[in-house]
Amino acid sequence: MGDGLNLPLVINTWAFTNGTAKAWNAISREGRSALNAVEEGCSQCEIQQCDHTVGYGGSPDENGETTLDAMIMDGLV
C-alpha cells in the first residue's frame, strides 16, 4: 500500500499544543514508540490541565470528585 514511507504522525481532537508537541518529540526526535508518545502527550495535558477538563481541577464525577483515570491499548499484541 502506498510508497512504503514510514513517517511519524501525531493527531488529536483538540488544540492541546503542548501535549501534541510532547508526543511529537517522543516519536520523531527521540525515536520512542507510538505507545510512549501517547502516554507522554496525555501526561503533559494532565500536568497542564489542558482545557480545564483534564487533570486536577477537571470536571468532577457524579460524587463531586475529580477522578483521574486513563487507558492505552496497543492492538499489535
Secondary structure, DSSP 8 states (H G I E B T S, - for coil): -TT---------SS--HHHHHHHHIIIIIS---HHHHHHHHHHHHHHHTGGGTSSTT----TTS----------TT-
